[in-house]
Amino acid sequence: MLQVGQPAPDFTMEGVVGKEFKEFTLSDYRGRWVVLFFYPLDFTFVCPTEIIGFNERYEEFRKLNAEILGASVDSKFSHLAWISNELGDLHYPLLSDITKEVANRYGILIQQQGISLRGLYIIDPNGILRYELVHDLGVGRSVDETLRVLEALQTGELCPINWKRGKETLGKG
């Protein structure tokens, strides 16, 4: 079972970056933080708000040495069509978990529906899962909160409720 503090399950998935197909492997991102988020399906209602929201804040993640990876169980061809017809230029890739293997390994696959819950994971530069958040299908995630948690994790210190960059931490644990 997936648990914070353990190595994040490695994967290789095909995806779309820009308008090109490419293979992506989690372990290739060692040395950088990774924000991996799963969404249920392409061409839906809540999903584009999240994808566009993360895209609009992409540079803030990059300044924190973090890469964003979006994923769903749709094909790379569906991703390309959605990017071309609705999402526009994305700064990060959308990955295809067409086999549903990765969503299953991350514990968010809804077997009966063949889709994933809204899972978000922050993985540290050593490949350790440091944060996990899973939402119901109908509720989008907060980019602000994801950035706040990423910054807090990067301090290496204890951070109280509602901690924000520039505020005092509680010191080392």
C-alpha positions as CSV (number, residue, x, y, z in Angstrom):
1,M,0.0,0.0,0.0
2,L,1.3,3.5,-0.9
3,Q,2.3,5.5,2.1
4,V,4.0,8.9,2.6
5,G,7.6,8.5,3.6
6,Q,8.1,5.5,1.3
7,P,9.6,5.5,-2.3
8,A,7.0,6.6,-4.8
9,P,6.2,3.9,-7.3
10,D,8.3,4.4,-10.4
11,F,6.5,4.3,-13.7
12,T,7.0,4.9,-17.4
13,M,4.1,6.3,-19.4
14,E,3.7,7.8,-22.8
15,G,2.4,11.3,-22.9
16,V,2.0,14.6,-24.7
17,V,4.3,17.6,-24.2
18,G,3.6,20.5,-26.5
19,K,2.2,18.6,-29.5
20,E,4.6,15.7,-29.4
21,F,4.4,12.2,-28.0
22,K,7.2,11.2,-25.6
23,E,7.9,8.6,-23.0
24,F,8.2,9.8,-19.3
25,T,9.7,7.9,-16.5
26,L,9.4,9.1,-12.9
27,S,13.0,8.1,-12.0
28,D,14.3,10.5,-14.7
29,Y,13.2,13.4,-12.5
30,R,15.5,12.4,-9.6
31,G,17.2,15.6,-8.2
32,R,14.0,17.6,-8.7
33,W,10.7,17.7,-6.8
34,V,7.7,16.3,-8.7
35,V,4.1,17.2,-8.4
36,L,2.1,14.3,-10.0
37,F,-1.6,14.7,-10.3
38,F,-4.2,12.3,-11.7
39,Y,-7.5,13.5,-13.0
40,P,-10.5,11.3,-14.1
41,L,-10.9,11.9,-17.8
42,D,-10.2,14.2,-20.7
43,F,-13.0,16.4,-22.1
44,T,-14.8,16.8,-18.7
45,F,-15.8,19.7,-16.6
46,V,-13.6,20.0,-13.5
47,C,-10.4,18.6,-15.0
48,P,-9.6,21.4,-17.4
49,T,-9.9,24.0,-14.5
50,E,-7.2,22.1,-12.7
51,I,-5.0,21.5,-15.7
52,I,-5.2,25.2,-16.7
53,G,-4.8,26.3,-13.1
54,F,-1.5,24.4,-12.7
55,N,-0.4,25.6,-16.1
56,E,-0.9,29.3,-15.1
57,R,1.3,28.8,-12.1
58,Y,3.9,26.6,-13.8
59,E,6.7,29.1,-13.4
60,E,6.2,29.2,-9.6
61,F,6.7,25.5,-9.5
62,R,9.8,25.7,-11.6
63,K,11.3,28.3,-9.3
64,L,10.9,25.7,-6.5
65,N,12.8,23.1,-8.6
66,A,9.6,21.2,-9.2
67,E,8.2,19.6,-12.3
68,I,4.4,19.0,-12.9
69,L,3.1,15.8,-14.4
70,G,-0.6,15.4,-15.1
71,A,-2.0,11.9,-15.8
72,S,-5.3,10.2,-16.6
73,V,-6.4,6.8,-18.0
74,D,-7.1,8.4,-21.4
75,S,-4.9,7.7,-24.5
76,K,-2.1,10.0,-25.6
77,F,-4.2,10.6,-28.7
78,S,-7.1,11.8,-26.6
79,H,-4.7,14.1,-24.6
80,L,-3.4,15.6,-27.9
81,A,-6.9,16.2,-29.2
82,W,-8.0,17.9,-25.9
83,I,-4.8,20.0,-25.8
84,S,-5.4,21.1,-29.5
85,N,-9.1,21.7,-29.2
86,E,-9.6,23.1,-25.7
87,L,-6.6,23.4,-23.3
88,G,-4.1,25.2,-25.5
89,D,-0.4,25.3,-24.8
90,L,0.6,23.5,-21.7
91,H,4.0,23.9,-20.1
92,Y,4.0,20.4,-18.7
93,P,3.1,16.9,-20.0
94,L,-0.2,15.0,-19.8
95,L,0.6,11.3,-19.3
96,S,-1.4,8.4,-20.5
97,D,-2.1,5.6,-18.0
98,I,-4.1,3.7,-20.6
99,T,-3.4,0.4,-18.9
100,K,-4.6,1.8,-15.5
101,E,-1.6,0.2,-13.9
102,V,-0.1,3.4,-12.4
103,A,-3.4,4.6,-11.0
104,N,-3.8,1.2,-9.5
105,R,-0.3,1.2,-8.0
106,Y,-1.0,4.7,-6.5
107,G,-4.2,3.4,-5.0
108,I,-6.7,5.7,-6.7
109,L,-8.2,3.5,-9.5
110,I,-11.9,3.1,-9.3
111,Q,-12.1,-0.4,-10.7
112,Q,-15.8,-0.4,-11.5
113,Q,-15.6,2.9,-13.6
114,G,-12.1,2.4,-15.0
115,I,-11.0,5.9,-14.0
116,S,-8.9,7.4,-11.3
117,L,-9.8,9.6,-8.4
118,R,-8.2,13.1,-8.2
119,G,-4.9,12.0,-6.6
120,L,-2.1,14.5,-6.1
121,Y,1.4,13.5,-4.9
122,I,4.5,15.5,-4.1
123,I,7.7,13.5,-4.5
124,D,11.0,14.7,-3.3
125,P,14.3,14.8,-5.2
126,N,15.2,11.4,-3.8
127,G,12.0,9.8,-5.1
128,I,10.3,9.7,-1.7
129,L,6.6,10.3,-1.5
130,R,6.2,13.3,0.8
131,Y,2.5,14.3,0.3
132,E,-0.6,12.6,-0.9
133,L,-4.1,14.2,-1.4
134,V,-7.1,12.4,-2.9
135,H,-10.3,14.2,-3.7
136,D,-13.7,13.0,-4.8
137,L,-14.4,13.2,-8.5
138,G,-16.4,16.4,-8.3
139,V,-14.0,18.6,-6.3
140,G,-11.0,20.3,-7.9
141,R,-7.7,20.8,-6.0
142,S,-6.1,24.0,-4.9
143,V,-2.9,25.1,-6.7
144,D,-2.3,27.6,-3.8
145,E,-2.3,24.8,-1.3
146,T,-0.1,22.6,-3.4
147,L,2.5,25.4,-3.6
148,R,2.2,26.1,0.1
149,V,2.8,22.4,1.0
150,L,5.7,22.1,-1.5
151,E,7.4,25.2,0.0
152,A,6.8,23.9,3.6
153,L,8.3,20.5,2.7
154,Q,11.3,22.2,1.2
155,T,12.1,24.0,4.5
156,G,12.9,20.7,6.1
157,E,11.4,22.1,9.3
158,L,8.1,21.8,11.2
159,C,5.5,24.1,9.7
160,P,2.3,25.0,11.6
161,I,-1.2,25.2,10.2
162,N,-1.5,27.9,7.5
163,W,2.2,28.4,7.3
164,K,3.4,30.4,4.3
165,R,6.8,31.3,2.9
166,G,8.4,34.0,4.9
167,K,6.6,33.1,8.1
168,E,8.4,31.4,11.1
169,T,8.6,27.7,11.3
170,L,8.7,25.7,14.5
171,G,12.3,24.6,13.9
172,K,13.7,21.2,13.2
173,G,11.7,18.2,14.3
